[in-house]
Amino acid sequence: MSRPADSSTVIDTPERKQHPVFWFPDGLTILGLEDHLFRVHTTVLCRHSTYFSGIFENSSTVGEQSGSNAGLDGCSFLDLDPRQISVVDLVSLLEHLYHDVSLLSSTDFSRIGSLLRITSKEQLDFPTFHKLARYKLTTLFPEGPVPYFRCDYSGEALALVTRYKLEPLFKRLFYTVVTTTQFHEAKDGDGHPDDLIKITISTENGRRCEELMADLINHFTPILFTPPATSHMDCTDVFADKWMPLVIQPALEDDGVYKPLESLERIKLIDWGKEGLCASCVEDKKAEWTEEQETVWNLIDGWLGLDRKT
């Protein structure tokens, strides 16, 4: 559990102030980041971090890292600014290290994202914590062709999973971004539903989203615009009569042509028996539409290049 700062030992500088929580009187390492100073326990850092354990292997390495600020109140000083990390991420890490907030019980995307970044090899290299953060991120998203999933952090999540190569989440995040966000500037005359979340994504992820949208449209358009046949002529006639008002028109109104999971789910939820279909055809068609949802979900692997051998 973290303790408040020791007011009897003040090592503030004009540029940096000691952190109000993570300043331990018996800590032997002072971390400088942005405008904050953190006094922490060297053993806690080295126990879990390849980066810190490498620095503290011998005193000469510490001296090189500490520079002119070495020896503040008998502590080693490490400037973390060159590691390109944020104070928010460092605080999240220290909260986990000192058991204030456990990553194991966290379902907060921002906290998990912070820990995923700061524990990576590019930053402070906490291998065990990084592995745990990767796992925790996967638990925030459903598996399989679940329709209507959306979250307000899909753009940031997509950036994380592509940066850290969390391929099990590629399909879910790319599909979610394509179907629930406005991920590029609308062209003149383009219309977008008001419920789309506007996000900014990388050029590469934007390209992949555009390509996925095109693949979804190319695959699903003939399915959406073709009334299905049945084993009974009367039921086939029902589809021919009702398909435009009940299926095509709603899909046109909400861009359902590139949202196959949602469009198919909406088709399944229509009371086709009330519209005149026999019970047998209703059952058969619902099974076919569910199978098509699975088919689309599996095809996304190939469209994103996830099934290629490396």
Number of C-alpha atoms within 10 A of each C-alpha: 9 15 12 12 18 14 10 7 11 12 14 13 11 6 9 14 17 21 18 15 16 20 25 21 17 11 18 18 25 28 20 20 21 15 15 16 24 25 24 22 16 17 15 15 19 17 11 18 21 16 19 20 17 12 18 18 11 10 11 11 12 18 18 12 18 20 13 10 14 18 15 14 14 11 19 23 25 23 16 18 14 8 12 11 18 15 16 13 20 21 18 21 27 20 18 18 18 15 12 13 16 13 21 13 8 14 13 12 15 16 19 24 20 20 26 26 24 24 26 20 14 12 16 22 19 23 16 12 22 20 13 16 23 20 15 21 21 14 11 14 15 12 12 12 19 15 17 13 14 16 15 13 13 22 22 16 21 22 16 17 20 16 10 12 12 15 12 12 20 19 21 21 24 24 23 21 27 22 24 20 22 18 21 15 10 10 7 6 6 7 11 13 12 9 10 14 18 16 16 15 18 12 10 10 18 17 13 16 23 16 15 20 19 14 16 21 18 13 15 21 14 11 14 21 15 13 19 15 15 18 10 12 9 13 21 16 17 18 21 14 13 15 18 16 10 15 20 19 13 14 23 10 12 16 16 23 23 23 22 27 23 20 25 23 17 16 19 18 10 13 11 22 14 8 13 15 20 14 10 12 18 19 14 12 17 17 13 14 18 15 12 17 22 15 12 16 19 15 17 20 14 11 17 17 10 15 12 8 5 4
